[in-house]
Amino acid sequence: MCGTRVLWKIDLYDEKLEFGTRNPLDLTVTRRVLTMMLPSEY
């Protein structure tokens, strides 16, 4: 689907994916989550 617009964002969570991470630079306590969606889903 060339030319399809997609919105995306990266969120940084704690180890249990419940809250924001306390230290984004420490990969032992941070989980990254990529969210992608079509503009119509926003």
mmJSON file of the N, C-alpha and C atoms, coordinates in Angstrom:
{"data_MODEL":{"atom_site":{
"group_PDB":["ATOM","ATOM","ATOM","ATOM","ATOM","ATOM","ATOM","ATOM","ATOM","ATOM","ATOM","ATOM","ATOM","ATOM","ATOM","ATOM","ATOM","ATOM","ATOM","ATOM","ATOM","ATOM","ATOM","ATOM","ATOM","ATOM","ATOM","ATOM","ATOM","ATOM","ATOM","ATOM","ATOM","ATOM","ATOM","ATOM","ATOM","ATOM","ATOM","ATOM","ATOM","ATOM","ATOM","ATOM","ATOM","ATOM","ATOM","ATOM","ATOM","ATOM","ATOM","ATOM","ATOM","ATOM","ATOM","ATOM","ATOM","ATOM","ATOM","ATOM","ATOM","ATOM","ATOM","ATOM","ATOM","ATOM","ATOM","ATOM","ATOM","ATOM","ATOM","ATOM","ATOM","ATOM","ATOM","ATOM","ATOM","ATOM","ATOM","ATOM","ATOM","ATOM","ATOM","ATOM","ATOM","ATOM","ATOM","ATOM","ATOM","ATOM","ATOM","ATOM","ATOM","ATOM","ATOM","ATOM","ATOM","ATOM","ATOM","ATOM","ATOM","ATOM","ATOM","ATOM","ATOM","ATOM","ATOM","ATOM","ATOM","ATOM","ATOM","ATOM","ATOM","ATOM","ATOM","ATOM","ATOM","ATOM","ATOM","ATOM","ATOM","ATOM","ATOM","ATOM","ATOM","ATOM"],
"id":[1,2,3,4,5,6,7,8,9,10,11,12,13,14,15,16,17,18,19,20,21,22,23,24,25,26,27,28,29,30,31,32,33,34,35,36,37,38,39,40,41,42,43,44,45,46,47,48,49,50,51,52,53,54,55,56,57,58,59,60,61,62,63,64,65,66,67,68,69,70,71,72,73,74,75,76,77,78,79,80,81,82,83,84,85,86,87,88,89,90,91,92,93,94,95,96,97,98,99,100,101,102,103,104,105,106,107,108,109,110,111,112,113,114,115,116,117,118,119,120,121,122,123,124,125,126],
"type_symbol":["N","C","C","N","C","C","N","C","C","N","C","C","N","C","C","N","C","C","N","C","C","N","C","C","N","C","C","N","C","C","N","C","C","N","C","C","N","C","C","N","C","C","N","C","C","N","C","C","N","C","C","N","C","C","N","C","C","N","C","C","N","C","C","N","C","C","N","C","C","N","C","C","N","C","C","N","C","C","N","C","C","N","C","C","N","C","C","N","C","C","N","C","C","N","C","C","N","C","C","N","C","C","N","C","C","N","C","C","N","C","C","N","C","C","N","C","C","N","C","C","N","C","C","N","C","C"],
"label_atom_id":["N","CA","C","N","CA","C","N","CA","C","N","CA","C","N","CA","C","N","CA","C","N","CA","C","N","CA","C","N","CA","C","N","CA","C","N","CA","C","N","CA","C","N","CA","C","N","CA","C","N","CA","C","N","CA","C","N","CA","C","N","CA","C","N","CA","C","N","CA","C","N","CA","C","N","CA","C","N","CA","C","N","CA","C","N","CA","C","N","CA","C","N","CA","C","N","CA","C","N","CA","C","N","CA","C","N","CA","C","N","CA","C","N","CA","C","N","CA","C","N","CA","C","N","CA","C","N","CA","C","N","CA","C","N","CA","C","N","CA","C","N","CA","C","N","CA","C"],
"label_alt_id":[null,null,null,null,null,null,null,null,null,null,null,null,null,null,null,null,null,null,null,null,null,null,null,null,null,null,null,null,null,null,null,null,null,null,null,null,null,null,null,null,null,null,null,null,null,null,null,null,null,null,null,null,null,null,null,null,null,null,null,null,null,null,null,null,null,null,null,null,null,null,null,null,null,null,null,null,null,null,null,null,null,null,null,null,null,null,null,null,null,null,null,null,null,null,null,null,null,null,null,null,null,null,null,null,null,null,null,null,null,null,null,null,null,null,null,null,null,null,null,null,null,null,null,null,null,null],
"label_comp_id":["MET","MET","MET","CYS","CYS","CYS","GLY","GLY","GLY","THR","THR","THR","ARG","ARG","ARG","VAL","VAL","VAL","LEU","LEU","LEU","TRP","TRP","TRP","LYS","LYS","LYS","ILE","ILE","ILE","ASP","ASP","ASP","LEU","LEU","LEU","TYR","TYR","TYR","ASP","ASP","ASP","GLU","GLU","GLU","LYS","LYS","LYS","LEU","LEU","LEU","GLU","GLU","GLU","PHE","PHE","PHE","GLY","GLY","GLY","THR","THR","THR","ARG","ARG","ARG","ASN","ASN","ASN","PRO","PRO","PRO","LEU","LEU","LEU","ASP","ASP","ASP","LEU","LEU","LEU","THR","THR","THR","VAL","VAL","VAL","THR","THR","THR","ARG","ARG","ARG","ARG","ARG","ARG","VAL","VAL","VAL","LEU","LEU","LEU","THR","THR","THR","MET","MET","MET","MET","MET","MET","LEU","LEU","LEU","PRO","PRO","PRO","SER","SER","SER","GLU","GLU","GLU","TYR","TYR","TYR"],
"label_asym_id":["A","A","A","A","A","A","A","A","A","A","A","A","A","A","A","A","A","A","A","A","A","A","A","A","A","A","A","A","A","A","A","A","A","A","A","A","A","A","A","A","A","A","A","A","A","A","A","A","A","A","A","A","A","A","A","A","A","A","A","A","A","A","A","A","A","A","A","A","A","A","A","A","A","A","A","A","A","A","A","A","A","A","A","A","A","A","A","A","A","A","A","A","A","A","A","A","A","A","A","A","A","A","A","A","A","A","A","A","A","A","A","A","A","A","A","A","A","A","A","A","A","A","A","A","A","A"],
"label_entity_id":["1","1","1","1","1","1","1","1","1","1","1","1","1","1","1","1","1","1","1","1","1","1","1","1","1","1","1","1","1","1","1","1","1","1","1","1","1","1","1","1","1","1","1","1","1","1","1","1","1","1","1","1","1","1","1","1","1","1","1","1","1","1","1","1","1","1","1","1","1","1","1","1","1","1","1","1","1","1","1","1","1","1","1","1","1","1","1","1","1","1","1","1","1","1","1","1","1","1","1","1","1","1","1","1","1","1","1","1","1","1","1","1","1","1","1","1","1","1","1","1","1","1","1","1","1","1"],
"label_seq_id":[1,1,1,2,2,2,3,3,3,4,4,4,5,5,5,6,6,6,7,7,7,8,8,8,9,9,9,10,10,10,11,11,11,12,12,12,13,13,13,14,14,14,15,15,15,16,16,16,17,17,17,18,18,18,19,19,19,20,20,20,21,21,21,22,22,22,23,23,23,24,24,24,25,25,25,26,26,26,27,27,27,28,28,28,29,29,29,30,30,30,31,31,31,32,32,32,33,33,33,34,34,34,35,35,35,36,36,36,37,37,37,38,38,38,39,39,39,40,40,40,41,41,41,42,42,42],
"pdbx_PDB_ins_code":[null,null,null,null,null,null,null,null,null,null,null,null,null,null,null,null,null,null,null,null,null,null,null,null,null,null,null,null,null,null,null,null,null,null,null,null,null,null,null,null,null,null,null,null,null,null,null,null,null,null,null,null,null,null,null,null,null,null,null,null,null,null,null,null,null,null,null,null,null,null,null,null,null,null,null,null,null,null,null,null,null,null,null,null,null,null,null,null,null,null,null,null,null,null,null,null,null,null,null,null,null,null,null,null,null,null,null,null,null,null,null,null,null,null,null,null,null,null,null,null,null,null,null,null,null,null],
"Cartn_x":[0.839,0.0,0.884,1.594,2.469,1.661,2.192,1.529,0.541,0.363,-0.541,0.14,-0.56,-0.008,-0.201,0.823,0.789,1.28,0.567,1.017,1.74,2.79,3.505,4.078,4.317,4.954,5.665,6.655,7.376,7.184,6.669,6.487,7.505,7.912,8.88,8.183,8.147,7.448,8.413,7.892,8.662,8.677,9.321,9.499,8.177,7.155,5.865,4.887,5.348,4.526,3.278,3.417,2.294,2.398,3.62,3.83,4.994,5.174,6.334,7.602,8.69,9.946,10.543,11.258,11.899,13.244,13.813,15.1,15.148,14.77,14.696,16.014,17.129,18.432,18.894,18.269,18.648,17.782,18.36,17.601,17.208,17.759,17.362,16.032,15.586,14.313,13.334,13.684,12.863,12.44,11.164,10.638,10.092,10.454,9.97,8.793,7.761,6.568,6.304,6.267,5.977,4.489,3.807,2.399,2.283,1.631,1.397,-0.087,-0.606,-2.011,-2.243,-3.372,-3.804,-4.418,-4.311,-4.917,-6.401,-7.115,-8.549,-8.808,-7.792,-7.945,-7.64,-7.132,-6.715,-7.884],
"Cartn_y":[-1.178,0.0,1.241,1.459,2.62,3.904,4.851,6.137,6.2,5.113,5.11,5.789,6.748,7.444,6.595,6.608,5.847,6.755,6.75,7.456,6.451,6.89,5.981,6.748,6.024,6.604,5.5,5.89,4.95,5.404,4.505,4.776,3.967,4.51,3.85,3.471,2.175,1.648,0.954,0.659,-0.122,-1.589,-2.428,-3.845,-4.596,-4.185,-4.873,-4.247,-3.247,-2.535,-1.925,-1.438,-0.832,0.684,1.2,2.62,3.108,4.405,4.955,4.535,4.393,3.957,5.045,4.636,5.614,6.081,5.304,5.666,5.198,6.059,5.653,5.163,5.56,5.157,3.792,3.281,1.984,0.895,0.143,-0.873,-2.071,-2.184,-3.284,-3.006,-1.739,-1.39,-0.739,-0.677,0.019,-0.918,-0.841,-1.579,-0.558,-0.705,0.189,-0.459,0.33,-0.168,0.742,0.139,0.865,0.708,1.834,1.823,2.422,1.702,2.186,2.133,3.151,3.176,4.032,3.811,4.646,5.917,7.045,8.281,8.125,7.287,7.095,6.394,5.747,5.059,5.948,7.147,8.037,8.692],
"Cartn_z":[0.0,0.0,0.0,-1.045,-1.148,-1.056,-0.336,-0.187,0.964,1.694,2.838,4.017,4.618,5.781,7.032,7.873,9.118,10.241,11.354,12.548,13.433,14.115,14.993,16.163,17.254,18.423,19.192,19.967,20.817,22.259,23.097,24.52,25.313,26.444,27.31,28.61,28.91,30.08,31.032,32.222,33.186,32.753,33.572,33.208,33.049,33.797,33.754,32.753,32.013,31.018,31.649,32.896,33.606,33.7,33.89,34.113,33.267,33.245,32.57,33.297,32.57,33.164,34.041,35.059,35.938,35.389,34.461,33.88,32.426,31.471,30.064,29.462,30.022,29.475,29.973,31.017,31.575,30.949,30.034,29.307,30.166,31.362,32.239,32.924,32.949,33.597,32.625,31.347,30.367,29.241,28.877,27.727,26.736,25.49,24.439,23.73,23.479,22.796,21.602,20.428,19.199,18.882,18.706,18.324,16.929,16.032,14.668,14.391,13.677,13.335,12.112,11.481,10.37,10.942,10.228,10.726,11.039,10.323,10.566,11.901,12.471,13.749,14.945,14.68,15.756,16.43],
"occupancy":[1.0,1.0,1.0,1.0,1.0,1.0,1.0,1.0,1.0,1.0,1.0,1.0,1.0,1.0,1.0,1.0,1.0,1.0,1.0,1.0,1.0,1.0,1.0,1.0,1.0,1.0,1.0,1.0,1.0,1.0,1.0,1.0,1.0,1.0,1.0,1.0,1.0,1.0,1.0,1.0,1.0,1.0,1.0,1.0,1.0,1.0,1.0,1.0,1.0,1.0,1.0,1.0,1.0,1.0,1.0,1.0,1.0,1.0,1.0,1.0,1.0,1.0,1.0,1.0,1.0,1.0,1.0,1.0,1.0,1.0,1.0,1.0,1.0,1.0,1.0,1.0,1.0,1.0,1.0,1.0,1.0,1.0,1.0,1.0,1.0,1.0,1.0,1.0,1.0,1.0,1.0,1.0,1.0,1.0,1.0,1.0,1.0,1.0,1.0,1.0,1.0,1.0,1.0,1.0,1.0,1.0,1.0,1.0,1.0,1.0,1.0,1.0,1.0,1.0,1.0,1.0,1.0,1.0,1.0,1.0,1.0,1.0,1.0,1.0,1.0,1.0],
"B_iso_or_equiv":[0.0,0.0,0.0,0.0,0.0,0.0,0.0,0.0,0.0,0.0,0.0,0.0,0.0,0.0,0.0,0.0,0.0,0.0,0.0,0.0,0.0,0.0,0.0,0.0,0.0,0.0,0.0,0.0,0.0,0.0,0.0,0.0,0.0,0.0,0.0,0.0,0.0,0.0,0.0,0.0,0.0,0.0,0.0,0.0,0.0,0.0,0.0,0.0,0.0,0.0,0.0,0.0,0.0,0.0,0.0,0.0,0.0,0.0,0.0,0.0,0.0,0.0,0.0,0.0,0.0,0.0,0.0,0.0,0.0,0.0,0.0,0.0,0.0,0.0,0.0,0.0,0.0,0.0,0.0,0.0,0.0,0.0,0.0,0.0,0.0,0.0,0.0,0.0,0.0,0.0,0.0,0.0,0.0,0.0,0.0,0.0,0.0,0.0,0.0,0.0,0.0,0.0,0.0,0.0,0.0,0.0,0.0,0.0,0.0,0.0,0.0,0.0,0.0,0.0,0.0,0.0,0.0,0.0,0.0,0.0,0.0,0.0,0.0,0.0,0.0,0.0],
"pdbx_formal_charge":[null,null,null,null,null,null,null,null,null,null,null,null,null,null,null,null,null,null,null,null,null,null,null,null,null,null,null,null,null,null,null,null,null,null,null,null,null,null,null,null,null,null,null,null,null,null,null,null,null,null,null,null,null,null,null,null,null,null,null,null,null,null,null,null,null,null,null,null,null,null,null,null,null,null,null,null,null,null,null,null,null,null,null,null,null,null,null,null,null,null,null,null,null,null,null,null,null,null,null,null,null,null,null,null,null,null,null,null,null,null,null,null,null,null,null,null,null,null,null,null,null,null,null,null,null,null],
"auth_seq_id":[1,1,1,2,2,2,3,3,3,4,4,4,5,5,5,6,6,6,7,7,7,8,8,8,9,9,9,10,10,10,11,11,11,12,12,12,13,13,13,14,14,14,15,15,15,16,16,16,17,17,17,18,18,18,19,19,19,20,20,20,21,21,21,22,22,22,23,23,23,24,24,24,25,25,25,26,26,26,27,27,27,28,28,28,29,29,29,30,30,30,31,31,31,32,32,32,33,33,33,34,34,34,35,35,35,36,36,36,37,37,37,38,38,38,39,39,39,40,40,40,41,41,41,42,42,42],
"auth_comp_id":["MET","MET","MET","CYS","CYS","CYS","GLY","GLY","GLY","THR","THR","THR","ARG","ARG","ARG","VAL","VAL","VAL","LEU","LEU","LEU","TRP","TRP","TRP","LYS","LYS","LYS","ILE","ILE","ILE","ASP","ASP","ASP","LEU","LEU","LEU","TYR","TYR","TYR","ASP","ASP","ASP","GLU","GLU","GLU","LYS","LYS","LYS","LEU","LEU","LEU","GLU","GLU","GLU","PHE","PHE","PHE","GLY","GLY","GLY","THR","THR","THR","ARG","ARG","ARG","ASN","ASN","ASN","PRO","PRO","PRO","LEU","LEU","LEU","ASP","ASP","ASP","LEU","LEU","LEU","THR","THR","THR","VAL","VAL","VAL","THR","THR","THR","ARG","ARG","ARG","ARG","ARG","ARG","VAL","VAL","VAL","LEU","LEU","LEU","THR","THR","THR","MET","MET","MET","MET","MET","MET","LEU","LEU","LEU","PRO","PRO","PRO","SER","SER","SER","GLU","GLU","GLU","TYR","TYR","TYR"],
"auth_asym_id":["A","A","A","A","A","A","A","A","A","A","A","A","A","A","A","A","A","A","A","A","A","A","A","A","A","A","A","A","A","A","A","A","A","A","A","A","A","A","A","A","A","A","A","A","A","A","A","A","A","A","A","A","A","A","A","A","A","A","A","A","A","A","A","A","A","A","A","A","A","A","A","A","A","A","A","A","A","A","A","A","A","A","A","A","A","A","A","A","A","A","A","A","A","A","A","A","A","A","A","A","A","A","A","A","A","A","A","A","A","A","A","A","A","A","A","A","A","A","A","A","A","A","A","A","A","A"],
"auth_atom_id":["N","CA","C","N","CA","C","N","CA","C","N","CA","C","N","CA","C","N","CA","C","N","CA","C","N","CA","C","N","CA","C","N","CA","C","N","CA","C","N","CA","C","N","CA","C","N","CA","C","N","CA","C","N","CA","C","N","CA","C","N","CA","C","N","CA","C","N","CA","C","N","CA","C","N","CA","C","N","CA","C","N","CA","C","N","CA","C","N","CA","C","N","CA","C","N","CA","C","N","CA","C","N","CA","C","N","CA","C","N","CA","C","N","CA","C","N","CA","C","N","CA","C","N","CA","C","N","CA","C","N","CA","C","N","CA","C","N","CA","C","N","CA","C","N","CA","C"],
"pdbx_PDB_model_num":[1,1,1,1,1,1,1,1,1,1,1,1,1,1,1,1,1,1,1,1,1,1,1,1,1,1,1,1,1,1,1,1,1,1,1,1,1,1,1,1,1,1,1,1,1,1,1,1,1,1,1,1,1,1,1,1,1,1,1,1,1,1,1,1,1,1,1,1,1,1,1,1,1,1,1,1,1,1,1,1,1,1,1,1,1,1,1,1,1,1,1,1,1,1,1,1,1,1,1,1,1,1,1,1,1,1,1,1,1,1,1,1,1,1,1,1,1,1,1,1,1,1,1,1,1,1]
}}}
